[in-house]
Structures are given as C-alpha cells and as structure tokens.
C-alpha cells in the first residue's frame, strides 16, 4: 500500500465529512475537536482522536489509524494538537482553487492597491448568494457572522486584507472541502463576490487557458537541451531595454506577440496582473520564467536553479519504478545501485544520458523516451548533461525513520554482541530466508530467497554496523508498512 496516497485519500475523506456536517471554517473544526478533549488540554490522544474521526463518519482500521495518527502527531509527543491537525488538512489546495482566489482578489482590488479595506469587504460580501444559503442549509445571517469572524482574524492590522491574507482565509475554507468539490469552491467565490460581471473580468478558467497557450507557444520555440524557462527569459530580456530584470505591461504584450500569443487587451492585463504579485506595475520575469519552467515539467520538473524554484520530482514515473522494484524483491534497490555503479565507466560518480538509459534498461525498466528525458532532466541538477547516480539511488531509498532505526540498532547489538564487525559466516547463520519479506509476500520461494541473500554477500568477508544499516535501509525502502518491517527484523534474524 502506498501510504502517502492512502493518507491523501483519508485526509480528503475527512474534509468531505466536515463539509457534510456543514462545517465551513476552522472555528467549527476546533469546536468539534474540543468535544473530545476531556481535559481541555488542546490535544487529542489516540483514543480521543479515533472518537473524533468516528463522530464525523471516518472509520479506520488499526493500521490506518496508526499511520494517520503518526502523520498528524508532527512533534511526536504522543498527542495531536488542534493546530497540527488543522495545518495538515489545509494543505494541498489545488492550483485551480488558488487561481480562483487570486482572480477574485484582483477583481475586487480595482484600484490595484494590493489590499482591501475590511469594512468594504463586509459590505461587498453577498451572503445571500452563498451555496449554503441557496440550498437553505444555513441562513444569510449565519454565513455573514462566520465570514466576518474568520476573515477579520486573517488581517494583521485589523483594517485591511492583502492578497495573501485573502488566500489564507480561503485556505481555511479549503480545509473543509474535499477535492471533488472544485465547482462548489468556484461557485462559493463567484457567487458571494459577484465576480461574473464587469467588462474587464477574465474567468479563472480562461486565465488558466491563457497560461497553457503561452506555455505551448514557448515550448514550440524551445530546443531539446533547454527548458521552457530559458526560452522565455531570452524573450523577456530582449524587451528589457534597461536590463533591470523587470518589464512593464507594454513590454510584456510585445513579448507575448513575439511568442505568437494573440490575446485581447483585457486578457493580457489579467495575465499581467496575476504575475505582478507586488502590484508595482512591473514584472520580475525571473519569477515568471521559473513558473513557466515548472509548467514545462508538469510532474516531471525541469527547472534551472537560476529561477530559484524548487524542483518537483517526476512522481508518476518514480512511483512506477518503485512499484516494479517491490515486485522484484527486497534486494532490488541494492542490485540496481550495483548496475548503476558499473555503468559509470570513468568512475566519476555520474552517468551521461546514454549510460543512464542503459542502466535503467539493464535494471529492467522500460520507459518511454519522454519518461527517460524527464527523469534525466530532473536529476541533471547542474544542467550539464550528467546525472549523479548516487543521488538518484538515494532518492529511491528512503532514510530510516527513528522507529525503524531503533529496531535495526537493537538487531545489530544482538547480532554483534558489542563487536564492531561480524564475519559474513556469522551473518548468514543468523539469517532465516524462510522468514524474509520476499517469502512473506510470496515474491520468492525459500530456496530463491536464500540464494538471493548468499549471492549478495558472496564477495564480502566482514560486515560493519554501518554496512548493515545501509543494507537494511535498502530493504526498508520497499516495505511501506512499519508492522511488516518490524516483523522482518524480528523474525528473519535468529
């Protein structure tokens, strides 16, 4: 089970159940959690947390509860603080929802001051058009009271709301809305703020479409070894006559024309406003180029460090590789690392594009050309057409959690009896292949698992604690479940 994805599904179900209970802001979440906080400590222990989840209609297995509890117990003190829980369900606001919020703020900020008066927002807010009111689940007075109470807490000066504070307010709303409620979220903003009117209005959907068109035009002009961000930067620099690193809307429109983007004046203005984050009337095009480079990679990020944008890993491809490694058995990461090391012909710790592709195929992974390119470009951190295979393998092998590390250290102390190293003969005597993870999961027979283990250590005479921990770390990377890992540690070693 991919627990990261499982946790996302569980968190989404929690948001869905909160929404179903007509909880539309964090105040309601805090109040609900407080019902189960018997000692009024501001924390929930595991039993209280389970009762809280059951109350809202989320029922988990013991294993699921443990994983979720560990996720929410951020400081590992054995309790879940209200804030820890709330901060995590506020995460993962979709790009579409963020665009809707920012577009709404820009619609309201007609003077382009970068902030809105709270009193003005109170007057403009149309509670009667809120989806809850239209469906008679709440009254307009209830919605108005909730809105005023929540958004006022987001204002740092008590008088105004800037764009980020406005976004944070809607991140709170997002915390009680499941991912499938995208249209509801859009309706929530457009109906309560009346943003569907106005001659200069550009919908969030159209704005997103404009970005896609812009990116596609830039992509068509991008050569193989460059990324889209570099192509965009060259064009913007051409119109930056004073070499200030910024451009105004006229220069921005010229750059769009050079790319072949035929947009209306209001669309160019809307796109410019989105990127003009400080409302200065000028765009820092390094930031735009970084975003374009990130768009160019999708899930397979390809961002030159000059743009100062964190790279996102090609997660879909990496997940598929990892799932294939799991099917190949507990020693597959170790064998893959060996193949990659042997592919490094000049022994400099890096692989060129051809060597990388050969090593992947030798390891049994058949990817498309696009997948190879995206994978290589992500790990080519310096854009020098070389990949550190150590970094690549390290990305696949997760570091041991404290729980797992403690188990491994306890095992080593028992095996070594306090010595700094043990012979390979001793190690083999301690190992019971019939209790290995491969046999437990029906990946291999006992005979094959035993041969696999012996082949792995055939050229080794002694094993140190560090070598042993690294060996178990490679196996641990393919065991998602802590219980399965603990079973392997305690039963596969006599």
N, C-alpha and C positions, 0 to 999 in steps of 0.2 A: 504493500500500500504506500502510495506517495503521500506522506503525512502532510507535506506542505500544501498540496492541493486539497487534501481532506480537510485541513484546518480552514482553508478559504471557504470551502463549502459549508462547514459548520458555522463559521462567522457570518456567512451570508444568510443562513437559516435563522441565526439569532436576530439579525437585522430585520428579516421578514416577519418574525414572530412579534418583535417590538412594534413594527408598523401595524400588524394585525390587531394589536392591543390599543391602537390609536395613540401610541406614544410618538410624538413628532419632534421632541427636543431632548437634550441631555438631562434637563431637570427631571423629566419623567423617569429616565433611566436611573438616576440617583435615588429618587424616591422609591422606586421598585426594589432596588438593591437593599435599601435601608430596612425594608420589611423583614429581611432575613438576617440582618446584622444584630443578633440578640444582645450583644454587649455594647452596641453603639460605638464600635472601635473605628469604623470607617473601612474595615476589612471584612472579607468573607473567607472562612476556612473552606476546605474541600467539601465538607458535608453541606455547609450553608450555600456554597456556590452551586452544588448539584440541585438543591431545592429551588434555588433561584431559576436555574435553567428549566427545571420541570414545570415551574409556575408559568413560564412563558411558552411552554409547549415544545421544548427542545430536550429530547430524551437520548442519552448517550450510553454506549457500552462502557464498562470499566476501563478498557483500553483507550477508548476515545476520550473519556473524561480526563484520564491521566495526561494525555497529550495536550488537550485543550488547557487543562489547569497549568501545566508546565509553561505553556505559551503565555498565558495571562499573568503568571507569577513572575514578573520581569526581574525583580530583585532577589528571587529565590529565598524568600523568608518564610515560605510555607503558607502565605496568605495572599489573597488577591485584593489589592486596594481598588476602590471605585475608579480612581483615575487611571490605573493600569488597564482595567477592562475597557473603559471608555476610549482611551487613546488608541487602542488596537482596533475597535470596531469603527473608529473614524477613518482608518486607513483605507487605501485603495479606492479613492474617489476617481471615477473614470475620467478620461480626457474629455469626453463629450460633456459630462456634467460641469467640469471646470470651465470649459468654453462657454457653456450656457451662463454660468455665474459671471464670468468676466464680461461677456457681451451685455448682460443685463446692467452691470455696473456702468459700463461705458454709455449705455442708453440713458441711464439716469444722470450721469455726470455730463450734462450738455455743455457746461462751461469749461470742461476739461481742466478742472482744478485738482483732480486726483483725490478728492474727498467729498463727502456728502454730509450735510447737517442732519443730526438725528431727528430733530423736530420736523424737518422736511420729509424724512423717510416715514415718520409716523403718519403724516398727512397723506403721503402718496400711496401707502400700503393699502391694497384693496382686499381686506379680509373676506368680504362677501363673495369674492371670486375664488377663494381657496378651495381645492378639491374636497376637503373635509366638510366645508360648509355647503357646497353644491350638492353633496350626497347626504346632507343632514346628519352627519356623524358628530359634528360639533357646531356650536353657534359662532357667529362672526365675532361676538364679544370674547369668547374663549380664545379664538385664534389671535385676535388683536392683543389680548393680555399676554399670551405665550410669546408672540413676536416681540413686543416691546420689552418684556423681561429678558429675553435671550439676547437680542441684538444689542441692547444697552450694555450688557456685560462684556461685549466684544470691543467696545470703544475705550481706547486708552485714555483719552482726555475727557470723556463724559459728554462730549458735544458733537463730535464728528466721527464718521466711519470712512476709512480709506479702503482701497480695493482689497488688500489682503485681509483686513478685518471683516469685510463683507464676505469674502471667500471662506473665512474661518467660521462665520455664522452658518453658512450653508454646508460646510463640512460637518457641523453638528447635526444638521437635518439629514445629511447623507448617512450618518451613523445609524439611523433607524429606517433606512430604505434599502431593500435588497437590490442586487444588480439588475434584476429583470424589470425594475420599475423605472427605467430610463425615461419613458414617455411621461410618466407621472411627475418625475422630477422637473422635466422641461415645462410641463403644464403648470406646476407649482409656481415657477418663477414668472413665466409669461403672463399667466392669468392674474397674479397678485400685483404685478408691476405694470401691466398694460403695455408690454413691450412689442406687441404685434402691430402697433400703429406707428406712424411717423415716416416722412418721406425718406429720411436718411437711414432707416432701420435696415440692417442686414442680419438675417437669422443666423443662429449658431451653426445650423446645418449648412447654410450657404457659405459661411465663413470657413468651415472645415473643408468644404468642397474647393474653395479658392486655394487653400493651402495645398491640397492634393494636386491641383492643376499646376501651381507654382513649382512644387517639387518635381512633378513629372517633366515639366519643361527643362528644369535644371538637370534632371537625371539624363535626359536625352543629349545634353551637351557635356556630360562627364565622361572622361576617358577611363579605361579599365583600372589603372593603378591609383587614380584619385578617388576621393569621396565627394559626395554632392556638396558638402560644406565648403570644400576648397574652390569648387567651381563658382558657387555663389559669392564667395569672398572676392574672387578676382573681378567679378562684375561690379560689385558694390565699390571696390577700391577704385575702379575706373571712373566712377562718378563722384568720388570723394576728392574733389579738386584741391582741398586744403590739407588733405592727409590727416584728418582729425580722428578717424575711426568711427565717425558718425555721418549720417546723411539726413536731409530733410525730406519732406513728402514729395517734393518735385523731383529730387534725385532718385527717390525710391520708385516713383512712377516711371522714370526713364529706365531704371534697371529692369523693371517688370516688362517694359516694352522690348528691351533687348532680348529678354528670355522668350518673348513671343506670347506674353500673357495679355489678352485683350479683356480688361476688366472695366466696369463702369467707374465713374468718379467716386461714387459713394462706396463701392466695393474696395477700391484702392484705399480710401480713407479708413474704412473699417479694419482692413488688414494692417494698415499703418498704426492705427490706434491700439490694436492688440499687441503689437511688438513694442510700441512706445510705452514701456512699463512705468517710467517715471513722469510721463506726461510733459516732457520737455519740448516736444515738437521735433526731436531728432532721435534717430535710431542708432543704437550701438550695434553695428552689423556683425561684430564678432559673435554676439549672443544669438542673432538670427541664424548665422551660419552653423553654429553649434546645434541649434534645433533642427535645421534642415539636414545636417549630417546624421542626427539621431533618427529623423524620419526615414532617411535613406537606408537605415539598417533594419527598421521595424523591430522585431525581437532580436535581430542579429546586428547589434550595434557596431557602427564603424565610424568612430569619432576621433579625429585627430586631437591630441591633448591641447593644441593651441586654443581650442574652443572652450576649454575648461568645463566640459560637460561629462558627467560620469557615464562610462560605457555600460550599456545593459547587455548581459550575456545572451547568446543565441539559444534561448532556453529550450525551445521545442527540439532542436537538434541535439542539445546536450542531454535532455531527458530521454530521448530515444537511444542515444549511446549508452546512457546509464542503465536503462532497462535491458538492453542487449547484454551488457556486462553482467547483470544479475543472472540472466539466463545461462551465461557461460560458466558460472560458478564463482566461489568465494575468492579464488586466486586470480581472477581475470584482470583486475587492476594491476597486479604485480606483473603479470605476463605482458600486459600492454606497455607498461613502463619499460620493460626489458627490450621490447621490439622498438620502441621509440629511441632508446639509448643506442641500440645497434644501428639505427638509421642515421645517426649523427656521424657522418663519415669523417669530418675534420675535427670531431671531438671538442667543439666549442660550446656545446650546450644548446644549440639552436638547430632548427630544420628549415630549409627553404621550402618553397611551395610544393615542388615535386617530391621532396623527401617526406614532407608531412602527409601528402596524399598517399604515397606508397605505404607509409607506416600505418595509416588508417585502414587501408585495404588489407594489409598483412594481419592487422588485428581483427579482421573480419567485418569491417563496417563498410557498406556500400552506400555512399551518399551521392546525391545529385551534384552536378557541377556548382550550382548555386549554393548548396549547403556547404560544400567544401570551401568555396570562396568566402562565404560569410563567416564560417568558423575560423578560417585562417586570418581574415581581416580583423576579427575581434581580438585574437591573441597576438596579432602583429602590433604590439603596443607602440613601437617606435616608427611604424610605417617604413621599415627598412627591408621588407620582403623576407623577414626571418621570424620564426616563432620559437620562443623558449619552451621546449617540450617539458621541462621540469614544471614550469608554471601551468602548462596545460594539464599535466597529470595531477598536479596539486589541486587544480580546480575540481577534478573529478573525485578525489579522495578528500572527504570531509575531515576536519580535525576532530579528535575525540572530545565528546562532552565531558564535563567533570565527573559525571556519574560513571561513564564508560572508562575513563582514565583511571579512576579509583579501582575499578574492577580489575583492569589489566595490571596495575601495580601490585595489587594483592595477589594475583595469579603469579606474577614474576617472583615475588618474595617467596611464595610457596615452592615454586619450581627450582629456584636458585639456592634456596636455603642461605641467603645472605651473601652468596658469592657474586663477583662482578660479571661472570660469564658462565655459561654451561656448554658442554660439548653437544654436538649435533646428535650423538647417540642417545644422550640423556633426553634431549628434546623429543626425539622420536619415540622413546619409551613412554613418555608422559602423554603423548597424543593418541586419542582414540578416534580414528576416522569414522567409525560407525555412528558417532555422536556429532559429527561435523554438521555445519549448516547446510552443506550441499546434500548430504544424505537426508537430513531432517526435512528439507524442502523438495526432495525427490528429483534433484537435478542430476545426481550421480549415484552409482551403486557404491557399496562399501569398498569394493576392490578398486574401482576407478578413483575414488576419493583418496584412498591410501596411496595409490601410485602417484596421484597428482601431488600429494604432500611430499613424498620421498623425492620425486623429480625436482621439486622446487629447491630442496636443500642439498642436492647431491654434490655440489662443489663447495660446500661450507663445512668448516671444522668446528668453529665455536660461534656461539650466539651471545651478544651482549644485551643488556636491558634495552638500550636504545633501538637496536636492530629488532628486538622482539616487539617493542611498542609500535615501530613503523610497520612491521608485518601485520599485527592485529589491526592497526589503523586502516590498512588497505582492505582488510576483510570487513571491518566495521562500516566502511563507506557503502557497502552493498546490503547492509542489514538496517532497514528503517526502524524496526521495532526494538525498543530497549529490552523488552522481555525476551525476544528471540536472541538478542546479543548476549544477554546475561545467561541464558540457557546454554549457548555455545561456549562461553567462557567457563562456566561451572561444570559442564558435563563432558565436553570434548577433551578435557585435560585431567588426567587421573590424579 
